Amino acid sequence: MLLREAVNKKIEYKAQIPGLLVSCVLCLLSCVFVGCATVSAPKAAELPIQKFYLNNNLYYPLTEICRHFKIDWDYDSFARQISMQKADTEVKLLIDSSVALVNGVPLDIREPVRVHNGLTVVPEKFRELVIDRFYCRIIPQASSEYAPGYAIRKVIVDAGHGGYDPGAIGRTGLREKDVNLDIARRLAHLLEAKGIDVSMTRSVDKFITLEERANIANRARADFFISIHSNSARSARLNGFEVYYITDKVNDYSRALDTAGNADLHIEPASFYNTSLNLKATLWDIIYTQSRSRSIILAQSICQAANRNMGLRILGVKGAPFYVLKGTRIPAVLVEVGFVSHPSEERYLRSGFYRQQLAEAICEGILNYSRQYELAGLH
Ligand SMILES: [Zn+2]
């Protein structure tokens, strides 16, 4: 749109001051412009990323920036710190801070990094001051093995626990496995109604090992694996909605354990994790990195929908090497819909209406992710 306006302006200008010389100058300028566009980084107007206003300032979603420029990144929700890494440049950002550390050197990015509806956003200037200067000159040629994203056509919906494994149990006896299954079924129906192919790891109350769940996901060649769980904490006061994605960071794992106080069965001991690290092959690394960035974007999309539709308290998007996620080679997220250990949340989670709302929010998050890529023509 912006490009078309610029072209129109150029044509008007040409019409007002006709002459061979002007035409030649314009032609020369066009050549220079086109020449630049092919060798330098894309300009702001050319990015297929939607900017939006926050406190009267323009912001970009950070995940979109990183996806577009193929920058590997990680978000530590406990330290509220973002690390971006590509080639030999590491950038660190702190939520609510307008200082970026570029290879340890502080840089003023004018406006603070924010979290808006569960999404990390960076000020418009950040692209020019950090991305263009430190990352664009090292952008490799577009490679087909690292597709930026895609529309979702097939999803595995995994209801956590089941059979003799009840999962967490609320103070009034609500069993996690029942809540998970009901929400998973509702989600499956909603997704199918939108034309998405759905497979469920279980559609009845039966026990399935975590390994089997991961195998089902890998065999089905689905686009995403969505695991539904309900949370539990020692403190009855902890409530909220959170989404996990797979990560290979040991620190995230130990922090997640320490902070969440989560006694859930899907957290595997660190020994499994260490063994799996040794088994990594180069190909697996590529698949893994790609899956992780897609998982983070989907996790954020689901949190946004839950916040927007239900006003839920969003505990955030977190990384954890859950076995059920770790074993899947496709992008995967684990949604913790609420705490059965919290009295009000347990009461809500008993309600079919509330479960339907949760299923609808998760469905909307998935559809928004999918639509985003369809609109951008990136699938
Ligand atoms: Zn669980």
Residues whose N, C-alpha, C, O or C-beta is under 5 A from the ligand:
A	BS01	ZN	G160 G167 H229 S230 D264
